């Protein structure tokens, strides 16, 4: 079990419980002479057999605890890797079960309880001609767009125009007219590259799109958090063509900016309770509990998505509603750098988002334009896994959030990881061979000191260049805490077996190149992206909890340990076979479902759905094949 509980603590707890029960008996008995005859004390009202049963239960429970094995016969990661294979195969089969347009149409109708939008046949030909392995499973699009069925098409169009036309919103527009995409006015020059990349992507399939305007979030942070509601409007429904003269319904974006905004400035402020958790049910832990002790692991927060110290459910890990402690564990919730958010359902397209936000996910131009590219060569080759350095490697900046002078940086994931790697002050739990187990290959949690960990496991984790996004004493304090290093060539990552991927202010733009390499990615993330459901943890990458409490134990499983722990020699075999297998599976799968063609296919389908959703005749629209 994790966390391990000392037998001494259990013995003390049971002894105190029995002592309390004995004192209760004594007090009840001694008080019999002092109570009125007409009133019987509690002790005399409860049968003696009840107390005997209670004592028996205490004895049995204590015996079970002490007889319970303190070791396990398998490593939890072995089980997680085993289960991941079956999960992925089941997902893959349902993601593309049809071989013809008619099959895809039927699967869509069954899956989403409506017929596909106009243009679905063109989308299907586009996808299959580019060898898409995913044809049926676009549930993330359905989830993102479903709330907008509660808004009238004219209202969606009006809100789109409103948020694009005010530069303060940090939202830029792209207009599709007559099969061509163009950038709207008032775009910040610093983000022009992003809009150019999106236009390039959309133009690959724009000739099949109806006229529309799209509002793209220019900030890293997501923007729209609508408070929880159990109300849902029923699905609507079939004209196979979009309405004529759609352009007239999209009022041109004015050259002169407007000054009205429904977004609230949240930069440098805590956001968890006002925006982060508002999408959770009222009885959720995120809304009912506030945890102030940041020095203690919240085991009730980790238990639902964990097997011991290891992540067992990546999707549930992304759900903050059972994790109130996350309020203090990421820069996005502690002090975001550029956050402007709304509780109203605004039609904002974002590159990534966290649980509870209603932004519409789309494939990022950062990845589409290869801003961080897997491109080994010259002195930076990508050797076979067995020839790489047996090191967990990370380089990055303090860009996750802003620490203006109150020590906020101490809760941010990146800074905590660098501290955990270089300045660890507390012992960690690691599954090691049990010293007295009757059979070999038994494991038990052992307490390993920081000195022992750093001697037996290799982490190279550092902040580069200088401390950024800080103020007051938080700048020199971080300088003193972290040993800054010079930036390295991105292509030098490939020399290391294990590559750590951490969120910044938004999603990490390095994860896809990491997947494409022969190295094994370790990933801790609050933000989710368009492709999240396509990847299977423990099959394509190694998942980590944002709390980072299992990072040393996870590294020990793959990298191995050989040396002295607590006065005894310990040998944990290096699992290069398992590490290389996950790395190669992730590399192969990314080359099949995360290509630039897959980004286009996802975006094409998303915008067809958006085209129907914003059409005044949307209840009548749909591609009918006469199959019902």
N, C-alpha and C positions, 0 to 999 in steps of 0.2 A: 504493500500500500504506500501511497505518497500523499502528504509527507509522512515519513516514518515517525512513529510515536515510541518513545523510550518505554521499556517495560516498567521502569521505576515510576514513571508518571502514571501509568495505568494502575499500579499497585497502590500508590498514594490515593488516587481518586476513589478506588473501590473501598479502601480502608476508611476514608473520610465519610463515604456514603453509609457504610455499616455503623460507624461511630455515631453519625447523626441519627440513624434509626434507633440505636440503643438508647441514646439520650432522650429521644421522643418517648420510648417505652417508660423510661424511668420517671420522666416528668408527669406523664399521664397517670402512672401508678401512684406516685406521691401526692397527686392532687385529688385522689378519690375521697380522702377524708375531709377535704375542705369545700367540696361542692355540695349544693343543696341535694337532699335525698331525691327530690322530684326530677333532678337533672342528672342524667348519666353521662360520665365523661366519655370522650371519643373512644378511648381504649376499650371500654366495656361495651360500646355499641358495635364495634368491629370484631367479628369472630377471630379467635386465635389462629384458626387455620389460614386466614388471609396473611397474617404476619409471617407464619411459617413458610407459606408459598413465596412471599416476597424475599425472604432470606435465601430460600432455595434458588430463586432466579438469580440473585446476586452471585451466589457460589458457582452456579452453572455458567453464567456469563463470564466470570473471571477465569474459570477453568478453560473455557473455549478460547479465550484470548491468549492465555499463556501456552496452550497446547497448539495454537495456530502457528504455522510455519512462517518464519521471518524472511524466507527467501522465495524466489520464483524459479521455475524450471525453464523459462524462455525469456528472451528479451522482448519487451513490448514493441519495439520497432520492427522486429521480425514479423510479428502478427500484423502490424499496420501495413507493411510492405506486401504481405500476402493478401490481405483484404483489398488493397488498392487495385490489384490486378483484376479481380472479379468486378469491382465497382466500375472500373474503366471500360471493361468489355461490355457490360450492360448498358452503360451510357452510350458507347459508340454504336451499338446496334439500334437503339431508339433514335439516335441523332440523324440517321440517314437510312431509314428502312425501305424507302421507295426507290424504284429504278426508272420510273417513267413520270411524266408530268401528272398523269391521272393519279398515281400513287401519292405524289407530293400534295396534290389537291385534297385527297381524302384524308391524309394524315393531318394536314392543316385544319380541315373542318372538324375532325375529331378532337384535336389537341386544343384548339382555341374557340370552339363553339361558334364559329362564323366562317363564311367563305373567304378565301384570300382576296386581297385588294386588286383593283385593276392593274395590269402590268405584271402580275405574278408569273404569267407564262414567259414573258421576256426575261424576268429575273431568273427563272428556272433554267432557261437556256444559257444565260450568262454564267450562272453558277456551275452547271454541269460541263460547259465548254472549257472551264478553268479547273476542272477536276476537283471540285469541292467535295470534301468528305462529309460535310455537314450540310444537310438540306432541310431537315425537319425541325431540329431543336434550336429555336430562336426565342426561348422562353424569356430571356432577359429583355428583349424588345417588348414583348407582351407586358411584362411587369412594369417597365418604365413608362409605357404609353397608356396603360389601363386607367390611371387616375384622370387623364385628360378627356376621357369620354364624359366626365361630369361637367365639362365646359362646352358651351356652344362653339361651333367653328368660328363664328365672327368674333367671339371673345378671345379665342386663342390668337387669331390674327391681330386683333387690336393690342393684346399684351405683347406680342412679338414686336410690333412696330414701336410700342412705348419703350421697351427696354433697350432696343437697338439705338434709338434716336437720342439717348442721353449718354454722353461719353463717360460721365461719372460712374455709371454702372459697371464699367470694365467689361462690356459685352459688345461684340462686333457682329455684323450681319453679313450673310451671303444670300443673294437673290438668284433664283433659278427662273429664267424666262426663255421660252421658246427653245428649250433644250440646251441652254448654256448658263453656266454659273458665273456670277460676278460679285465682287466685294462691294458692300454698301459704304456710304460715306462715314466719316468720323472714326476711322480705325487708328489706334495708336501705332506709330511707326515701329515701336519695339516688338510688336506682335504681327507685323505684316507677313513675316515668313510663315507663320502658322496659318493665316488665311490663304496665302498662296498655295500652301500644301493641301489645304482642304478643297480649294477650287480645282486643283490638279486631280485629286481623288474623285470628286463628284463628276468632273467632266468625262470620266471614263464611261459613265452610264447616264449622263444627264439627258440624253435624247429621249429616254423613256420616262422621264419624270414630268409630273405636272408642274405648273408654275407654283412657286412657294418662296417664302422668306424664312431664314433660319437664324436663330440667335445663339452665338457661341461664346461661352465663358472664356475670358482671357486670363483669369486668375487660376492658380493651381488649386485653390480650395473650392469645394462644391458650394452651391448657393441656395438651394430651395429645400426647406424643411417644413412640410405641412404637418400640423399636429394630428395625432392619431384620431381616426374615426372608423367605426365599424360599418358605416354606411357605404354601400357600393351600388351604383346604378346598374340595371341589367344590361346585358349585351344588346347591341342594336343590329339590325340588318335592314335588282342586284344588277345594277347596271354595270357592264364591264368597262365603262369609260368614265374618266373624270369629267367634271362639269366643264362646259365651255366658258371661255372668258374668265378663267380663274384669276388672271392678273388684276382684274378690276376689284377683286376682293382683298387684294394686298395693297393697301395704300402706300405709295412711294415713301421711302425714308427721306425725311427732309434734310437738306444741306445744313440748315441752321439747327444746332442741337437744342433739345428741349431739356428742362430742368426738373421735371417731376420724376420721382423714383419711389418704388415700393420696397427698396432694399435698405437694410439697416447696416451701418458701419459697425463692424465687430473686431477690427484689427486691434491687437495687443490686449484682447479681453478673453476671459473664460467663456466658452461657448457651449459646454456640454449640457447644462440644464436648460438653457433658454432655447437652444436649437438642436443639439445633438440627440437628446433623449425624448424630444416631444413626439416623435413618431412611434414610441413604444406604448404598449397597452398600459392603462393606469395602474394596474397591480404589479407591474414589472419591478424588478430589483433596482433598475437604473433610475426609476422615479421615486421609489420608496426609501431607498437606502443611500446614505452619503457616508463614504468611508474617508476618514481623515488620517488614519495611521498608514502612511505610505511606506513604512519600513517593514511591514508584515505582508506576506503573500496572502491574497484573498482566495483561499482554496474553494470557497463556495462559488466564486466567480469562474474559476478554471475547471471545476469538476465536470460541467455538462459537455465540454468539448475536448476533454483530455483523457488519456490513458496513462496514469502516472504523471510524469513530467512532460509527456509528449502529446502533441496535437493529434487528436483522432478525428476531428470534424472541422475542416477548414471553413466550411460554409457557416456553421454555427459559431465558430470563433469570430467571424465577421459581424455577428449580431450582437450589438452592444447592450441589448435590453436585460441580460442577466449579468452584466459586468459593470457595476457602478464605479469600480476602481479605475476604469479606463479614463475617467474624467481627469486623472492626474498623471497619465502615462503617455501622452502624445501632444506634440506642439499644436496640432490642429484644435484641440480642446483647451489647451492651457493658454496659448497666446498666438493666434495665427497672424501672419505677416500682412495679408491683404484679403481680409474676409468681409464680404458684403452679402448678407443673406436675407431671405424673405420667408415669412410663414404662409404667403399666398402661393398658389400653384402657378408659377411662372414657367413659360416654355423655354427653358435654358438647356442647351446641349453642353455637356462637360466631358472631359477626358477620363475622369475617374470620380468616384464618390464613396462616401462611407454609409454604413447602414442608417436608415432613417431619413435619408435625403432623397428628394424626388427629381434630381437632375436626370436628364436623358443621356445615357452613355453612348459614345461613338468612338471609332478607332482614332487614336491620336495621330496628328500630323507629325509629332516628334518621331514616332516609330516609322511612319510611312515615308518620311524624308530622310531616314537614317541619320538622325542627329547624334545618336550613339550607335555605332555600327560594329558588328563583329567582322573584323577585317585583319586576320593575322597575316604576318609576313615579315620579311627581313629578320631583324633581331627578336621579333616578338611572334614566334611561331606558337601553334597550339599542339603541344606534344600529346602522345597517348596518355591516358589517365594515370597509368602506373609510373610514368616518368615525371609527373608533376610534383612540385613541392607539397609535402603533407601539412598544409597550412590553411587555416580559415582566414581569408583576406578581405579587407574592406578599406576603401578610401572615400572620403566625402567631406561635406561642409556642414556647419551648424545652421542649416537653412530650413530646418523643420518648423521652426516658429521663432518668435522674438522673445528675448529675455531682457526686459528693460531695466533691471536693477534689483529685482526682488528674489533672485535665485530660481526663477521659473525653469531655467535650463536643466535643473537637476531631475526633472520628471520626464524630459524629452527622450524619445527612444534612442536616437543617435548618440546623444551624450551618455545615456545610461550604458549603452553597449560599449563605448570606448572606455568608460570607467570599469565596467565588468571585465574587460579584456586586460587593461593595463594597471589599474589601481584598485583591484579587488581587495576588500577588507574583511569579508565574511566567508566562512567555509561554505561549500556547495555540496549538494547530495548527488552522488554518481553511483549508478548500478555497477558493482564490481563482483568478481567471483567471491562467493561466500566462503569464509575461512574454515568453517566447521560443518558444512553441509555433508550429509552421508553419501551423496552421489556427486559426481563431477558435473561441471557446467551449470551449477546453481548460482543464482545472482541475488544480491541483497544491496539495498541502499547503504552506502558508506559516506561518512562525512570527510570530505577532502579539503585540506587547508588551501588558502590562496597560493602559498609557496609551492605546495605539491602540484597544484594544477598547472601553474606556469612552468614548472620544470618538466611536466609530462605531456602537456598538450601545447600545440603551437597556434597562436592567434597573432595576426599582424593587422591590427585595426587602429586607424588613426585619422584625425582631422587634418586636412591639408591647408597649407598656406597661412591662414589667419582666421581669427574668430569673427564671424559675421552675425548680423541681426542681434545685437546686444546693446546694452546701455548701462551707464553707471558702473557699479562694482562688478557687474556680471561679466564684463569684458576681461579685466585682469584676473578675476577668479577662474574663468575658463582657461585663460592662458596658463595659469599656474597648475591647473588640474590636468590639462592635456598636453602631451608632448607633440607639438605641431611638426608636420613633415612637409617636404616639398611635393607638389603635384607630380603624378606619374602618368606616363603614356597609357591611355585606356587599353591599348592592345597588349600591355604587359600583364593584364589580369590572367591571361591564359596559362601562365606558368604554374598557377596554384590549383590544387585539387578542389578546394572548397571556396566558393565565392558567396559572400554575404550580401544580400539585397535588402535595403531598408528604405522605407518611405522618406520623402522629404516633406515639403509643404503640401505635396499631392502625391500622385503615383510616382514610382521609380521608373525612369526612362531607360534603365540599364538591364532590366530583367529579361527582355527578349534577347538581346545579345548574349547574356549569360546562358540562356536556354540553348542558343544556337551553338555554343562552344562545347568542348569535350570536358569541361569542368562541371562540378556538381553545385547547383545553386541552393543556398540556404535562404529562405525568405521569411521575413516578418513584416506584416503589412496591415494597416488599418484601412487603406483605400482599396477599392475593387474596380476592375476594368471590364471592358466589353467581352473579353475572352475568358473570364474567370471560370465559367462552368466547363470549358474545354480542357482544362488541365486538372490532373488528379494528383493531389499531394501524396508523397511517398512512392509515386510511380514516375513522376516527371520532375519533381523538385522536393526538397526537404522543408516542411513547414515549421516555423517557430512561433511561439506565443509572443505577443508584444511585451509581456512581462520579462521575457528573456531568462526565466528561471531554469529552463532546461537546455540552454545553449551549450554549456560545458558537457553535460551528460550526452547530448546528441553528438557533439564532436567526438567524444570518447568512443561512441559506438562505431563510427566510421574510421577515425584516425588511429584508434588503438592507444593503449597505455602500457608502459613497461617501466617499473621503478618501485620506489618505496612509498607506501601510503599508511600512515598511522603505525609505523614501526614494523610493517610486514611487506614482503615483496609481492607485487601485484602484476599480473599479465593479462591485459585485455587485447585479444587478437585484432589486428587491423583488418577491416572489412573492405578491402579494395574491390572485391568482386561485386558486392552489393552497391557500393558507391558508383562504380563505373557503369553498372547496369542502369541505375536511375538516370545518370548523366546521359547515357546513350539513348535511352527511351525518350527523355525530354527533348533531346536534340532532334531525334527522328520525328517525333510528333509535332514539334514546332515547325519543322520543314513541311508538314502536311496541312496544318490547320491554322497557322499563324503567319502565313505568307502575306505579301502585299495584296495578292489576289483575294485572299480571305477577308482582308480589311475592306476591300471594295465591295465584295459580296455582302458582307454584313451591313455596310453603310447603304448600299442600294436597297436592300430589303427594308431597313429602317426608314428610309425616306419615302418608299412606296406606302408604308403604313402611315407615315406622317401626312402624306398627300391625301389619303382617304380621311384621316382624322380631322383635317382642316377644311374639308369640302362641305359646303352647305347641304349637299345631298348624300352625306356619308352613310345614312341608314339605308340608302337604296343601292350603294355601290358594292361591287364584288365581282370577281371572275367566276362566271358560271360555266361549268363544263357539261351540265346535264347528267351528272352522275348520281344525283339523289333520287 
